[in-house]
Amino acid sequence: MIRIGIIGCGRILAAHLQGYRLLREAGVDNFQITALCARKAEDAQSYVQRGAGPPQRKAVSDMPGDPLAIDDEYLSDFQPDADVEVFTDYEEMIAHGPVDAINDFTLHSLHHKIAELCFQHGKHLMSQKPLAITMKAARQMCDQADEAGVTFGVFENVRFDPATRHLHWAFSPQGPAGDFQMALLGNIGTWWAPDLIVAETPWRHELVEAGGIALDLGPHMFNLVRYISGDILDVSARTSVVESTRYILRDGQRVDPIDCDADDTFYASFGTASGASGVVFGGWSGHGTNTVVGDGPVFYGSKGRVSGGNIHLDNEPSTRSLADLYRAEAPAELSKKHFPYGLDNSFALNQEDWMQAIRKKRQPETSGREGLMDLACAYAIVESAKAGRTVTIEEVLSGDLRDYQIPIDQHHGLSS
């Protein structure tokens, strides 16, 4: 039995509890959530028992497909008889709580601090993405995990989304789309546009807190691209603050304005080790309506194109559902590996992969080192924009280029 403690009881917790509930309903019964930690005890208590305790905060989003739109999930829904301890001090929970492993769902300026304590006490860890506040903090986390010999993962649910699994198969040597060649991913004005505070979390718009859309969405985007294409070599980018003042929406009125100095818009091109290339872009800005490419992310291969869940091959007159093609032609063993227990919820699958790694004493698919590479690609966006040139992932990964990160490291006591 893996005893799991959760640090951070914000609105995203409901999506994670939904994933854990689906695992239990699928027959996975060798884990238990034994402790919750939040700065305010009532925030943690609100997720423990349905019909008891403080009221649970409602979802902050109503956007379809947004995990922040999920609410009304409780631990008692899938472990009704379990004792759950509530903490307001994560140091106490890690050192003395009834836990073997930790989920860290705090803001990323705390990730390296929580990781250091977890590894000192021999606790396995799953950190929310992005892995850390800077590359220096991320490298420190990975090195400490190696030294401690524990299982260390980064929560990257996009990797486990059915559409991502289908894409990976389509561009594999056995897939129908051929060798990966090009990608176009991005949207403008789909979330929190034109000038709302993202998820009602002002720190997301502060440079010294490593806010900004490039560092928020970049890890997701590059994790997806890297899964299909292999290593990214270099990035050339431009960023901007289109809306320098943002607000919270209350009863249709904009209130509580804040000043922003972290990017709300970015455009970046990249090249891969395999010779492929692509463009990623994003914006929490944009008046009127949103803009997307095609039906969604677009991927080209030597034999066809995939976009919006559909595949169009050179020798076929029209598009087909990639999901249907996957079910018809992908090897059964691959499908079983991608979707154990018949699950397709990416939160459930990400957590199960991490717990399976703990049981087998190995690293998960989305390991800390994977998160390190995703963060390096995302940081390459803002470092390129600041430097005004194309930057290599290696110079960001090694710390040779960190001009954008210097004030962040200084603010958080990470300067050498």
Secondary structure as UniProt FT lines:
FT   STRAND          2..7
FT   TURN            11..12
FT   HELIX           13..25
FT   TURN            26..27
FT   STRAND          31..37
FT   HELIX           41..45
FT   TURN            46..48
FT   TURN            50..51
FT   TURN            64..65
FT   HELIX           67..69
FT   HELIX           75..77
FT   TURN            80..81
FT   STRAND          85..87
FT   HELIX           90..96
FT   STRAND          101..104
FT   TURN            108..109
FT   HELIX           111..120
FT   TURN            121..122
FT   STRAND          124..128
FT   HELIX           135..148
FT   STRAND          152..155
FT   HELIX           157..160
FT   HELIX           162..170
FT   TURN            173..174
FT   STRAND          180..188
FT   TURN            193..195
FT   HELIX           198..200
FT   HELIX           202..205
FT   HELIX           207..209
FT   HELIX           213..229
FT   STRAND          232..240
FT   STRAND          245..250
FT   TURN            251..252
FT   STRAND          253..259
FT   STRAND          265..272
FT   TURN            273..274
FT   STRAND          277..283
FT   STRAND          291..292
FT   TURN            294..295
FT   STRAND          298..301
FT   STRAND          304..307
FT   TURN            308..309
FT   STRAND          310..313
FT   TURN            314..315
FT   STRAND          320..321
FT   HELIX           322..329
FT   HELIX           332..338
FT   HELIX           340..342
FT   HELIX           346..360
FT   TURN            365..366
FT   HELIX           368..387
FT   STRAND          391..392
FT   HELIX           393..398
FT   TURN            403..405
FT   HELIX           406..411
FT   TURN            412..413
//
